[in-house]
Amino acid sequence: MVLLFSSRVYITLADTVLFLHALFIAWVALGFLLTRSRPVLRWLHIASLCWGILVEVFPWTCPLTYLENWLEARAGVEPYRGGFLLHYLDKLVYPDLSYTLLAALTVVVCGANFAFYGRQLWLRGRKTAFNRTANC
């Protein structure tokens, strides 16, 4: 009875980490929608974009993947190998894509977010320059 309860707790915690992992990926992909006129969120999103690119380009594993695997192992579930994106999203959404292509798409999505921020910065600079010349 205690073993079953303990196993259920670990599975629930692993599922919670999985949900948080999915939320983080959604944040990386779409966080720019929430950052308008919120500088703190904007910088958190930019840091998340950098992490998203680094974890895809280099052979790093996200700490959330380690935590989820650890919880699943404690529950007696065979933990998966590889990263979160490759294990879940690749199998559900992109079944025939290689890891290289999936990583490239991740970098493209993060790059598009950076382009959005660059455009905002460029427009803000033009607006500031226009206001200076108008005040002369």
FENNORSUL-V685052 format. One record per residue. PSI is psi in degrees with one decimal (none if undefined). D_FIRST is the distance of its C-alpha to the first C-alpha in whole Angstrom. Layout:
psi = <PSI/PSI>
d_first = <D_FIRST/D_FIRST>
This chain:
psi = <-46.0/-40.7/-41.5/-44.0/-45.7/-42.2/-42.8/-39.1/-45.5/-40.1/-42.2/-42.6/-40.6/-41.0/-36.6/-43.5/-40.3/-44.4/-44.3/-37.0/-44.7/-40.5/-40.2/-42.1/-41.6/-39.6/-44.9/-44.2/-37.1/8.9/-26.0/-23.8/-22.2/-4.7/-4.3/126.4/27.9/85.8/-37.7/-46.2/-37.9/-45.6/-35.3/-39.1/-41.4/-41.1/-38.9/-38.6/-44.2/-45.2/-44.3/-41.7/-47.2/-42.1/-22.4/-36.1/-40.3/159.1/55.3/158.1/135.1/139.5/-29.3/-33.4/-44.2/-45.6/-45.2/-43.8/-40.5/-45.1/-41.5/-39.1/-40.3/-28.4/-6.6/12.5/139.3/114.5/150.2/162.9/147.9/-173.2/167.5/-51.4/-46.5/-40.8/-50.9/-59.7/-39.9/-42.9/-34.2/-43.2/-39.3/67.0/-22.9/14.4/141.7/163.6/-38.5/-44.5/-41.2/-42.3/-40.3/-41.9/-37.8/-44.2/-37.9/-44.5/-43.9/-40.2/-39.0/-37.9/-43.9/-38.5/-39.3/-47.0/-37.8/-41.8/-42.3/-42.7/-43.3/-44.3/-38.4/-39.9/-40.8/-39.6/-41.3/-43.0/-39.6/-42.1/-33.9/-43.0/-29.1/-29.4/-9.8/none>
d_first = <0/4/5/5/6/9/10/11/12/14/15/17/18/20/21/23/24/26/27/29/30/32/33/35/36/38/39/41/42/43/43/47/47/45/47/51/52/49/50/47/45/48/47/43/44/47/44/41/44/45/41/41/44/43/40/41/44/43/40/38/34/33/31/29/28/27/25/23/23/22/19/18/18/16/14/15/17/21/23/26/30/33/33/31/35/35/31/31/34/36/34/34/38/40/39/42/43/43/41/45/46/42/43/47/46/44/47/49/47/47/50/51/49/51/54/54/54/57/58/57/59/62/63/62/65/67/67/67/70/72/71/73/76/76/77/80>
